[in-house]
């Protein structure tokens, strides 16, 4: 199975995947990129971190073969006293 690396890009920097994961094909890597993106957004929600998050999928030769991204924003619509 081919090895793919999933780098996580945030507004504040990047986490490079040095290890990678063996998956069946690039389609499976794309699915895993979406799952990784969702988990990164959930992890950021705990710290109320918003902005752009992108997962870049690199093949074994270091080429970016796919990416998934999302922008998260948070707005308070009602004023509260806290």
C-alpha positions in Angstrom: 0.0 0.0 0.0 1.2 3.5 -0.7 2.3 5.8 2.1 0.7 9.2 2.5 1.5 12.0 4.9 -1.2 14.4 6.3 0.2 17.8 7.1 -2.1 20.1 9.2 -2.0 23.8 8.4 -3.5 26.3 10.7 -3.5 30.1 10.6 -0.8 29.9 13.3 1.5 27.3 11.6 1.9 23.8 10.3 2.3 20.4 11.8 4.3 18.2 9.4 3.5 14.5 9.4 6.9 12.8 9.3 5.5 9.3 9.7 2.6 8.9 7.3 0.0 6.2 7.0 -0.3 3.4 4.5 -3.7 3.5 2.7 -5.1 1.7 -0.3 -5.1 4.5 -2.8 -5.4 8.3 -3.2 -9.2 8.1 -2.8 -8.8 6.5 0.6 -6.2 9.2 1.4 -8.8 11.9 0.4 -11.3 10.4 2.8 -8.8 10.3 5.6 -7.9 13.9 4.9 -11.6 14.9 5.4 -11.7 12.9 8.6 -8.5 14.4 9.8 -9.8 17.9 9.0 -13.0 17.2 11.0 -10.9 16.0 14.0 -8.7 19.1 13.8 -11.7 21.4 13.9 -13.1 19.5 16.9 -9.7 19.8 18.7 -9.6 23.5 17.9 -13.1 24.0 19.2 -12.0 23.1 22.7 -9.8 26.2 22.7 -12.3 28.3 20.7 -9.7 28.6 17.9 -11.2 29.7 14.6 -9.9 30.4 11.1 -8.6 28.4 8.2 -7.5 24.7 8.7 -6.1 22.7 5.8 -4.9 19.2 5.5 -2.4 18.6 2.7 -1.9 15.0 1.6 1.7 14.2 0.4 2.7 11.1 -1.4 5.9 9.1 -0.7 7.8 11.5 -3.0 6.7 14.6 -1.1 4.2 15.8 -3.8 0.9 17.3 -2.6 -1.7 15.0 -4.2 -4.8 16.3 -2.4 -6.0 18.8 0.2 -9.1 19.4 2.3 -9.8 22.8 4.0 -12.4 24.6 6.0 -12.8 28.0 7.6 -14.4 28.2 11.0 -15.8 31.3 12.5 -17.6 32.0 15.7 -19.9 35.0 16.3 -21.7 35.9 19.4 -25.1 37.3 18.4 -26.6 38.2 21.7 -24.8 40.3 24.3 -24.4 38.7 27.7 -23.0 39.8 30.9 -20.1 37.3 31.1 
